[in-house]
């Protein structure tokens, strides 16, 4: 695959008509200058002793299912490639990962550099929390976007104690605070248009921004393989390989179990927004998991990997005959659904009480553990779905992520 190496090193014009803006920019430049001088000094001192070409990585990561990233090893450094296939024009961003006390290899000077093992991480999505927990890497977490997205008690405790800061996200990201923290890497969600000015500004200050797009993977296990991103950042490749193999083994056991079905219940998924009902594409990890659980998903033949925008009436008509309604947005009860649209009362799952949502482990409006630990527990998600669609196969299983509407 053709690799395109990109990093922008330039300073943008600064408008000074706002009170205090000059002072803030001056502070940022001081921080950046100090960090640069410090890193240069450390590299010079370290290079005199540790300029080695030996193979530092006895255990190497092998990507088996994921299509969104890759890792290559080159003796005393490694390259992490993020494939932005979700953009209109496919692109690749490559990051140089190396020990802090080794120099940047010749020819790689234009790559964003991440010193490993990382000591300080800023994670701006709840989907990153599951990766952190998998490696018990809470000590690296310096900041998150907001505690509102968190379910994890250790993260919430860190925020409460002030050890983990809240820095916002996207256009509301507190750039000054991020630069002051000087993290080894900032992890954000990779999606079309995610190369916004805020993240470009961080790159200009020498802070690597890692685009994580596990949501574009075609299967639950391919999503889980993104735990290897944390493995290579922490130099814990051996654990990453073992953990992923165990997850896949457990998942396949559930897949084999679910094949023992003679009848497949039909299902709809999602919730309309402003007249448009986005349902999971037939080639998405959601649709594939439903199929593996023994469900008959109406749009299973579709080839989309993301959501399919459909008219309300098209999904509504399917819902009149569907057996089960899965993941109806952020709704928590039938009352919530009726408050959005009284026509939902006509749907068969509403009448029979067969509505399930993935918010059993949720705090507040947004702190849903399904989107955090669920990434590295696909076998439990599949077990939940089997319990919903073929309950006789797992009589002793208690729903972990999903909850049936009262």
Secondary structure, DSSP 8 states (H G I E B T S, - for coil): -----------------STTHHHHHHHHHHHHHHHHHHHHHHHHHHHHHH---S---SS----SS-SSEEEEE-SSEEEEEEEETTSSS-EEEEEEEEETTS---TT-TTSEEEEES-S-EEE-SGGGHHHHHHTT-GGGEEEES-GGG---HHHHHHHHHTSSEE---GGG--HHHHHHHT-SEEEEE--TT---HHHHHHHHTT--EEEE-GGG-SSHHHHHTTHHHHHHHHT-HHHHHHHHHHHHHHHHHHHHHHT--S---EEEE--EETTEEEEE-TTSHHHHHHHHTT-EETTTT---SSEEEEEHHHHHHHHTT-SEEE--TT--SHHHHHHH-GGGGGSHHHHHT-EEES-SSEETTTEEGGGTGGGG-HHHHHHHHHHHH-GGGGTT---SS-EE--
